[in-house]
């Protein structure tokens, strides 16, 4: 039974139950085949940091487990998705991430 720090738990429950972000920041999730989209995502992250955004996280959708990406998506207040096209569609790893977010 918890007897200490109940306020912390109640605050977390309140935040999560309202689907409110835990932190003001930007999550950048990218899919890159030849490095160009990764470079663009890195340029965006650098620009955001230069303009004073202190919390910026970047993840490659191809090498990061979807559970971590979804967890981070609910944590940050803003999300940027950057993807290449593949056979006239969204890159498969990015498509899978979007479908998992939809579920």
LONU-241735 format. One record per atom (N, C-alpha, C): x, y, z; residue number from 1; residue in one letter. Coordinates in Angstrom, 2 decimals, always signed. Example, Ala and Ser with C-alpha at 12.3 -4.5 7.8 and 13.67 -1.06 7.14 Angstrom:
2
> +13.19 / -5.69 / +7.80 / 1 / A .
> +12.30 / -4.50 / +7.80 / 1 / A .
> +13.20 / -3.30 / +7.80 / 1 / A .
> +12.85 / -2.25 / +7.08 / 2 / S .
> +13.67 / -1.06 / +7.14 / 2 / S .
> +12.90 / +0.03 / +7.87 / 2 / S .
***
This chain:
103
> +0.84 / -1.17 / +0.00 / 1 / X .
> +0.00 / +0.00 / +0.00 / 1 / X .
> +0.89 / +1.24 / +0.00 / 1 / X .
> +0.55 / +2.19 / -0.83 / 2 / X .
> +1.31 / +3.43 / -0.90 / 2 / X .
> +0.87 / +4.37 / +0.22 / 2 / X .
> +1.85 / +4.90 / +0.91 / 3 / X .
> +1.53 / +5.82 / +1.99 / 3 / X .
> +2.20 / +7.18 / +1.79 / 3 / X .
> +3.15 / +7.24 / +0.88 / 4 / X .
> +3.87 / +8.49 / +0.64 / 4 / X .
> +3.70 / +8.92 / -0.81 / 4 / X .
> +3.85 / +10.19 / -1.04 / 5 / X .
> +3.83 / +10.76 / -2.39 / 5 / X .
> +2.54 / +10.46 / -3.15 / 5 / X .
> +1.42 / +10.41 / -2.47 / 6 / X .
> +0.16 / +10.15 / -3.15 / 6 / X .
> -0.18 / +11.25 / -4.15 / 6 / X .
> +0.23 / +12.46 / -3.85 / 7 / X .
> -0.01 / +13.58 / -4.77 / 7 / X .
> +0.62 / +13.35 / -6.13 / 7 / X .
> +1.79 / +12.74 / -6.16 / 8 / X .
> +2.48 / +12.45 / -7.42 / 8 / X .
> +1.64 / +11.50 / -8.26 / 8 / X .
> +1.11 / +10.45 / -7.62 / 9 / X .
> +0.30 / +9.46 / -8.33 / 9 / X .
> -1.01 / +10.07 / -8.83 / 9 / X .
> -1.62 / +10.88 / -8.00 / 10 / X .
> -2.88 / +11.52 / -8.40 / 10 / X .
> -2.64 / +12.47 / -9.57 / 10 / X .
> -1.54 / +13.20 / -9.53 / 11 / X .
> -1.19 / +14.11 / -10.64 / 11 / X .
> -0.96 / +13.32 / -11.93 / 11 / X .
> -0.24 / +12.21 / -11.85 / 12 / X .
> -0.01 / +11.38 / -13.04 / 12 / X .
> -1.32 / +10.83 / -13.58 / 12 / X .
> -2.17 / +10.33 / -12.69 / 13 / X .
> -3.46 / +9.80 / -13.12 / 13 / X .
> -4.29 / +10.89 / -13.80 / 13 / X .
> -4.30 / +12.08 / -13.23 / 14 / X .
> -5.05 / +13.19 / -13.82 / 14 / X .
> -4.53 / +13.52 / -15.21 / 14 / X .
> -3.21 / +13.57 / -15.38 / 15 / X .
> -2.61 / +13.87 / -16.69 / 15 / X .
> -2.95 / +12.78 / -17.69 / 15 / X .
> -2.76 / +11.53 / -17.32 / 16 / X .
> -2.98 / +10.42 / -18.25 / 16 / X .
> -4.46 / +10.24 / -18.58 / 16 / X .
> -5.33 / +10.47 / -17.62 / 17 / X .
> -6.76 / +10.27 / -17.88 / 17 / X .
> -7.32 / +11.32 / -18.84 / 17 / X .
> -6.68 / +12.48 / -18.90 / 18 / X .
> -7.10 / +13.53 / -19.84 / 18 / X .
> -6.32 / +13.48 / -21.15 / 18 / X .
> -5.43 / +12.52 / -21.30 / 19 / X .
> -4.55 / +12.41 / -22.47 / 19 / X .
> -3.77 / +13.71 / -22.68 / 19 / X .
> -3.42 / +14.34 / -21.60 / 20 / X .
> -2.63 / +15.57 / -21.65 / 20 / X .
> -1.15 / +15.20 / -21.74 / 20 / X .
> -0.35 / +16.00 / -22.45 / 21 / X .
> +1.09 / +15.70 / -22.52 / 21 / X .
> +1.76 / +15.88 / -21.17 / 21 / X .
> +2.75 / +15.06 / -20.92 / 22 / X .
> +3.51 / +15.17 / -19.67 / 22 / X .
> +4.52 / +16.30 / -19.72 / 22 / X .
> +4.97 / +16.63 / -20.91 / 23 / X .
> +6.00 / +17.65 / -21.05 / 23 / X .
> +5.79 / +18.46 / -22.32 / 23 / X .
> +6.16 / +19.73 / -22.26 / 24 / X .
> +6.12 / +20.58 / -23.44 / 24 / X .
> +7.41 / +20.32 / -24.22 / 24 / X .
> +7.27 / +19.75 / -25.38 / 25 / X .
> +8.43 / +19.42 / -26.19 / 25 / X .
> +7.99 / +18.86 / -27.53 / 25 / X .
> +8.96 / +18.47 / -28.33 / 26 / X .
> +8.70 / +17.98 / -29.67 / 26 / X .
> +9.31 / +16.59 / -29.83 / 26 / X .
> +8.50 / +15.67 / -30.30 / 27 / X .
> +8.95 / +14.33 / -30.66 / 27 / X .
> +9.03 / +14.27 / -32.18 / 27 / X .
> +10.19 / +13.92 / -32.70 / 28 / X .
> +10.38 / +13.77 / -34.14 / 28 / X .
> +10.60 / +12.29 / -34.42 / 28 / X .
> +9.68 / +11.70 / -35.17 / 29 / X .
> +9.79 / +10.30 / -35.58 / 29 / X .
> +10.01 / +10.31 / -37.09 / 29 / X .
> +11.09 / +9.68 / -37.54 / 30 / X .
> +11.40 / +9.73 / -38.97 / 30 / X .
> +11.69 / +8.34 / -39.53 / 30 / X .
> +11.49 / +8.23 / -40.83 / 31 / X .
> +11.84 / +7.01 / -41.58 / 31 / X .
> +12.70 / +7.46 / -42.75 / 31 / X .
> +13.89 / +6.92 / -42.84 / 32 / X .
> +14.82 / +7.35 / -43.87 / 32 / X .
> +15.47 / +6.13 / -44.52 / 32 / X .
> +15.53 / +6.16 / -45.84 / 33 / X .
> +16.18 / +5.05 / -46.55 / 33 / X .
> +17.64 / +5.36 / -46.87 / 33 / X .
> +17.91 / +6.57 / -47.31 / 34 / X .
> +19.26 / +6.94 / -47.74 / 34 / X .
> +19.88 / +8.04 / -46.90 / 34 / X .
> +19.21 / +8.42 / -45.81 / 35 / X .
> +19.77 / +9.41 / -44.90 / 35 / X .
> +19.26 / +10.83 / -45.10 / 35 / X .
> +18.57 / +11.09 / -46.20 / 36 / X .
> +18.12 / +12.46 / -46.46 / 36 / X .
> +17.01 / +12.90 / -45.49 / 36 / X .
> +16.06 / +12.04 / -45.23 / 37 / X .
> +14.99 / +12.38 / -44.29 / 37 / X .
> +15.55 / +12.50 / -42.88 / 37 / X .
> +16.50 / +11.66 / -42.55 / 38 / X .
> +17.17 / +11.77 / -41.25 / 38 / X .
> +17.88 / +13.11 / -41.13 / 38 / X .
> +18.56 / +13.54 / -42.20 / 39 / X .
> +19.23 / +14.84 / -42.18 / 39 / X .
> +18.24 / +15.98 / -42.00 / 39 / X .
> +17.09 / +15.89 / -42.67 / 40 / X .
> +16.06 / +16.92 / -42.53 / 40 / X .
> +15.51 / +16.94 / -41.10 / 40 / X .
> +15.29 / +15.77 / -40.52 / 41 / X .
> +14.80 / +15.69 / -39.15 / 41 / X .
> +15.83 / +16.27 / -38.18 / 41 / X .
> +17.10 / +15.98 / -38.42 / 42 / X .
> +18.17 / +16.53 / -37.58 / 42 / X .
> +18.24 / +18.05 / -37.71 / 42 / X .
> +18.08 / +18.56 / -38.93 / 43 / X .
> +18.08 / +20.02 / -39.15 / 43 / X .
> +16.91 / +20.67 / -38.40 / 43 / X .
> +15.75 / +20.04 / -38.43 / 44 / X .
> +14.59 / +20.56 / -37.70 / 44 / X .
> +14.86 / +20.56 / -36.20 / 44 / X .
> +15.41 / +19.47 / -35.68 / 45 / X .
> +15.71 / +19.38 / -34.25 / 45 / X .
> +16.70 / +20.46 / -33.84 / 45 / X .
> +17.72 / +20.67 / -34.65 / 46 / X .
> +18.71 / +21.71 / -34.36 / 46 / X .
> +18.07 / +23.09 / -34.37 / 46 / X .
> +17.23 / +23.34 / -35.36 / 47 / X .
> +16.54 / +24.63 / -35.45 / 47 / X .
> +15.63 / +24.87 / -34.25 / 47 / X .
> +14.91 / +23.85 / -33.84 / 48 / X .
> +14.04 / +23.98 / -32.66 / 48 / X .
> +14.85 / +24.29 / -31.41 / 48 / X .
> +15.96 / +23.60 / -31.24 / 49 / X .
> +16.83 / +23.85 / -30.09 / 49 / X .
> +17.40 / +25.26 / -30.13 / 49 / X .
> +17.80 / +25.72 / -31.32 / 50 / X .
> +18.34 / +27.07 / -31.47 / 50 / X .
> +17.30 / +28.13 / -31.12 / 50 / X .
> +16.03 / +27.81 / -31.33 / 51 / X .
> +14.95 / +28.76 / -31.05 / 51 / X .
> +14.43 / +28.64 / -29.62 / 51 / X .
> +15.08 / +27.80 / -28.80 / 52 / X .
> +14.75 / +27.74 / -27.39 / 52 / X .
> +13.95 / +26.54 / -26.93 / 52 / X .
> +13.62 / +25.64 / -27.81 / 53 / X .
> +12.89 / +24.43 / -27.40 / 53 / X .
> +13.90 / +23.50 / -26.71 / 53 / X .
> +13.70 / +23.27 / -25.43 / 54 / X .
> +14.70 / +22.51 / -24.67 / 54 / X .
> +14.48 / +21.00 / -24.73 / 54 / X .
> +13.27 / +20.57 / -25.01 / 55 / X .
> +13.00 / +19.13 / -25.02 / 55 / X .
> +12.61 / +18.69 / -26.42 / 55 / X .
> +13.58 / +18.11 / -27.11 / 56 / X .
> +13.37 / +17.59 / -28.46 / 56 / X .
> +13.93 / +16.17 / -28.47 / 56 / X .
> +13.10 / +15.22 / -28.90 / 57 / X .
> +13.54 / +13.83 / -28.99 / 57 / X .
> +13.37 / +13.36 / -30.43 / 57 / X .
> +14.35 / +12.59 / -30.92 / 58 / X .
> +14.32 / +12.07 / -32.29 / 58 / X .
> +14.46 / +10.56 / -32.26 / 58 / X .
> +13.62 / +9.89 / -33.05 / 59 / X .
> +13.69 / +8.44 / -33.14 / 59 / X .
> +13.55 / +7.99 / -34.59 / 59 / X .
> +14.34 / +7.00 / -34.96 / 60 / X .
> +14.21 / +6.34 / -36.25 / 60 / X .
> +13.19 / +5.23 / -36.09 / 60 / X .
> +12.09 / +5.33 / -36.83 / 61 / X .
> +11.00 / +4.37 / -36.70 / 61 / X .
> +11.45 / +2.95 / -37.07 / 61 / X .
> +12.48 / +2.83 / -37.90 / 62 / X .
> +12.95 / +1.51 / -38.33 / 62 / X .
> +13.77 / +0.79 / -37.27 / 62 / X .
> +14.34 / +1.54 / -36.33 / 63 / X .
> +15.22 / +0.90 / -35.35 / 63 / X .
> +14.77 / +1.09 / -33.90 / 63 / X .
> +13.56 / +1.61 / -33.70 / 64 / X .
> +13.04 / +1.82 / -32.36 / 64 / X .
> +11.76 / +1.00 / -32.20 / 64 / X .
> +11.64 / +0.29 / -31.10 / 65 / X .
> +10.45 / -0.53 / -30.88 / 65 / X .
> +9.22 / +0.35 / -30.77 / 65 / X .
> +8.14 / -0.13 / -31.35 / 66 / X .
> +6.90 / +0.65 / -31.41 / 66 / X .
> +6.37 / +1.00 / -30.02 / 66 / X .
> +6.60 / +0.17 / -29.04 / 67 / X .
> +6.12 / +0.47 / -27.68 / 67 / X .
> +6.79 / +1.72 / -27.13 / 67 / X .
> +8.06 / +1.91 / -27.43 / 68 / X .
> +8.75 / +3.12 / -26.98 / 68 / X .
> +8.24 / +4.34 / -27.73 / 68 / X .
> +8.00 / +4.20 / -29.03 / 69 / X .
> +7.50 / +5.32 / -29.82 / 69 / X .
> +6.12 / +5.77 / -29.34 / 69 / X .
> +5.25 / +4.82 / -29.07 / 70 / X .
> +3.90 / +5.18 / -28.60 / 70 / X .
> +3.97 / +5.83 / -27.23 / 70 / X .
> +4.81 / +5.31 / -26.36 / 71 / X .
> +4.99 / +5.90 / -25.04 / 71 / X .
> +5.47 / +7.35 / -25.16 / 71 / X .
> +6.44 / +7.58 / -26.02 / 72 / X .
> +6.96 / +8.93 / -26.22 / 72 / X .
> +5.92 / +9.84 / -26.87 / 72 / X .
> +5.11 / +9.30 / -27.76 / 73 / X .
> +4.09 / +10.10 / -28.44 / 73 / X .
> +3.08 / +10.66 / -27.44 / 73 / X .
> +2.76 / +9.90 / -26.41 / 74 / X .
> +1.83 / +10.40 / -25.40 / 74 / X .
> +2.51 / +11.32 / -24.39 / 74 / X .
> +3.82 / +11.29 / -24.35 / 75 / X .
> +4.57 / +12.11 / -23.40 / 75 / X .
> +4.73 / +13.55 / -23.88 / 75 / X .
> +5.01 / +13.74 / -25.16 / 76 / X .
> +5.33 / +15.07 / -25.69 / 76 / X .
> +4.09 / +15.81 / -26.18 / 76 / X .
> +4.16 / +17.13 / -26.14 / 77 / X .
> +3.02 / +17.96 / -26.56 / 77 / X .
> +2.92 / +18.11 / -28.07 / 77 / X .
> +4.01 / +17.92 / -28.80 / 78 / X .
> +4.00 / +18.06 / -30.25 / 78 / X .
> +4.73 / +16.88 / -30.90 / 78 / X .
> +4.22 / +16.46 / -32.05 / 79 / X .
> +4.82 / +15.34 / -32.78 / 79 / X .
> +5.05 / +15.75 / -34.23 / 79 / X .
> +6.23 / +15.43 / -34.75 / 80 / X .
> +6.55 / +15.63 / -36.16 / 80 / X .
> +6.85 / +14.25 / -36.75 / 80 / X .
> +6.20 / +13.92 / -37.85 / 81 / X .
> +6.45 / +12.67 / -38.55 / 81 / X .
> +7.09 / +13.00 / -39.89 / 81 / X .
> +8.23 / +12.40 / -40.16 / 82 / X .
> +8.94 / +12.64 / -41.43 / 82 / X .
> +9.21 / +11.28 / -42.07 / 82 / X .
> +8.77 / +11.13 / -43.31 / 83 / X .
> +8.90 / +9.82 / -43.94 / 83 / X .
> +9.17 / +9.96 / -45.43 / 83 / X .
> +9.87 / +9.00 / -45.95 / 84 / X .
> +10.04 / +8.87 / -47.39 / 84 / X .
> +8.82 / +8.12 / -47.93 / 84 / X .
> +8.67 / +8.16 / -49.25 / 85 / X .
> +7.63 / +7.33 / -49.87 / 85 / X .
> +8.28 / +6.05 / -50.36 / 85 / X .
> +7.48 / +5.01 / -50.42 / 86 / X .
> +7.97 / +3.70 / -50.84 / 86 / X .
> +6.89 / +3.06 / -51.70 / 86 / X .
> +7.18 / +2.86 / -52.96 / 87 / X .
> +6.19 / +2.31 / -53.90 / 87 / X .
> +4.88 / +3.10 / -53.87 / 87 / X .
> +5.01 / +4.41 / -53.94 / 88 / X .
> +3.88 / +5.34 / -53.96 / 88 / X .
> +3.06 / +5.34 / -52.66 / 88 / X .
> +3.65 / +4.91 / -51.58 / 89 / X .
> +2.96 / +4.91 / -50.29 / 89 / X .
> +3.91 / +5.33 / -49.18 / 89 / X .
> +3.41 / +5.26 / -47.97 / 90 / X .
> +4.23 / +5.59 / -46.81 / 90 / X .
> +5.22 / +4.45 / -46.57 / 90 / X .
> +6.41 / +4.79 / -46.17 / 91 / X .
> +7.43 / +3.81 / -45.82 / 91 / X .
> +6.82 / +2.79 / -44.84 / 91 / X .
> +7.00 / +1.49 / -45.08 / 92 / X .
> +6.31 / +0.46 / -44.28 / 92 / X .
> +6.46 / +0.59 / -42.76 / 92 / X .
> +7.65 / +0.90 / -42.28 / 93 / X .
> +7.83 / +1.02 / -40.83 / 93 / X .
> +7.02 / +2.19 / -40.27 / 93 / X .
> +6.96 / +3.30 / -41.01 / 94 / X .
> +6.16 / +4.45 / -40.58 / 94 / X .
> +4.67 / +4.11 / -40.64 / 94 / X .
> +4.27 / +3.42 / -41.69 / 95 / X .
> +2.87 / +3.01 / -41.82 / 95 / X .
> +2.46 / +2.13 / -40.64 / 95 / X .
> +3.32 / +1.18 / -40.28 / 96 / X .
> +3.02 / +0.30 / -39.15 / 96 / X .
> +2.89 / +1.10 / -37.85 / 96 / X .
> +3.78 / +2.06 / -37.65 / 97 / X .
> +3.70 / +2.91 / -36.46 / 97 / X .
> +2.38 / +3.68 / -36.43 / 97 / X .
> +1.99 / +4.25 / -37.56 / 98 / X .
> +0.74 / +5.00 / -37.61 / 98 / X .
> -0.46 / +4.11 / -37.34 / 98 / X .
> -0.44 / +2.89 / -37.86 / 99 / X .
> -1.55 / +1.97 / -37.61 / 99 / X .
> -1.59 / +1.55 / -36.13 / 99 / X .
> -0.42 / +1.39 / -35.51 / 100 / X .
> -0.39 / +1.06 / -34.09 / 100 / X .
> -0.89 / +2.24 / -33.25 / 100 / X .
> -0.58 / +3.46 / -33.67 / 101 / X .
> -1.08 / +4.64 / -32.96 / 101 / X .
> -2.60 / +4.74 / -33.11 / 101 / X .
> -3.10 / +4.37 / -34.26 / 102 / X .
> -4.54 / +4.44 / -34.52 / 102 / X .
> -5.31 / +3.47 / -33.62 / 102 / X .
> -4.70 / +2.31 / -33.40 / 103 / X .
> -5.37 / +1.28 / -32.60 / 103 / X .
> -5.45 / +1.75 / -31.19 / 103 / X .
***
